[in-house]
Amino acid sequence: MTYATGRIPNYVERKEINRIVTESLEKGEGFQDLLLRLIESETFGTK
C-alpha cells in the first residue's frame, strides 16, 4: 500500500489494512484475493 499510494498510511488507514489482512487470513484467501481487497479498499481508492 505504501508503494501504491506513494506515502506511509496513517493510523486510520493502517487499521483498515489490518482489518483487510485479518479477514483474508480468516477466510483462507490467497495473495491474489488480498491484493484485490486492498485495491478495492477506500484507502487505495481515495489516494
Helices and strands as residue ranges (DSSP letters): H 2-5, H 11-27, H 31-39, H 42-46
